[in-house]
Amino acid sequence: MMFNQSAVRIRAGTRPDRGGNSIPDWSSGAASSLTVTGLNIQPASQTESVDEQRTAAVTGYKVQSAPGTAPDIRAADRIQWGGLLYEVDGEVGVWPQLFSDTPHHIDFLMVRATG
């Protein structure tokens, strides 16, 4: 596999809601970003649904990090790639080295819905 791609991980900050609960804050002053290199990003899925109101499309990509790396990416993060914003879909898989608990690589799906 080739691991020559990069993306930007965006992580929400937090802020209190009216009830005093901590909720995600995606505003530019609260969210943090990190450029992640050594990725392989490949198409994984495309679906389209049409009704009288709109045409909705969901596009997904599988992302895998290079062997020996485990970038800090979580299920609640967003990923900016190719000028578009995606959401991490599900949990991030951490694959261990053989006979060890040390991470070999991570993989996850990212999706973008339009329409």
N, C-alpha and C positions, 0 to 999 in steps of 0.2 A: 504494500500500500504506500501511497504517497502522503506525506504529512506536511505539505507545503502551504496550507491555507491558514488564515487567521480570522478571528472574529472578536467582537467586543462584548464582554459580559457586562450586563447592567444589573445592578442589585438595588432594590428599593431601600430607602431609609425607613424610619418609622416616625409616626406622629400620633398624638392622642386624639381619639374621636370625642364626641360630645359626652360620652359616658365614661371617659377616662381610660378606655381600652387602647392598646397599642395597635395601630393599623399601618399597612404599607404606605409609604409616601414616595411616589415616582417623580416628584418635581425635580427640576435640574439641581437645585441646591441640596436636596436630601439624598438623591440616588448617587451611587458610586459606579465607576466603570473601570474595567481592566481589559487590556488587549491580551488575548490568548493566542499563542502561536503553536505550530506543530500539530495542526488539525487536519483530518480528512473529512470532508463534508460531501455527502452523496445524496442524490434524490432518493426518497423513501416512499412517498405516497402523494397522490393527487386525487382529490374528489371534487365533484361539481354537482350542485343541485340547483334546479331551476323551478321557480314558481311564478305566479303572476306579479309578485312584488319585486323580485330580484333574482339575480344569479349569484349564488354563493360558491366560492372556491376555497378549499383548504389544501395547502401545500406543505408537505413535510420533508425534512431532511434528517438523515442519520449522521451523527457527528461522533468521531472517534479520535481520541488523543494518541499521540505517538507513544510507542513502547517506552516504558520507564517514566512516564509523566502522569500526573493526576491533577489537572487544573482545578481550581476552586470554583466549581459550578454546582448550583443547587437547583432543585425543582422549581423554586419560586422566582428564579432569575429570568431575565430576558436576554436575547442574543441579537446583536446588530451585525448583519452580514450582507454584503452585496448591496448596501444602501437601504436595506429593509429591516424591519424589526420583527423578531420571532419570539415565541414563548417556549420555554422548555416544557415538553410534554411528558409528564410522569417523572419518576425518580431517575436520578443519574446512577448508572451502573458502574461500580468499581470492580474491576477484574484483578484478582491477585496474581502475583508471580507464582510460578509453580513451586510447591512445597514451602510457601512463605505467606505471610500476611501483608507483605509489602505490595502496594499497588503496581500493577503492570501497565494499566491504562484505564481510561474511563470511556463510556459511551452513553449517548442519550439521543432522544428525538427532539427536534424543534419544529414548531408548526407556525403557520401564518394563515389567518382566515381573512378573506376579503368579501365584499358584497354585502 
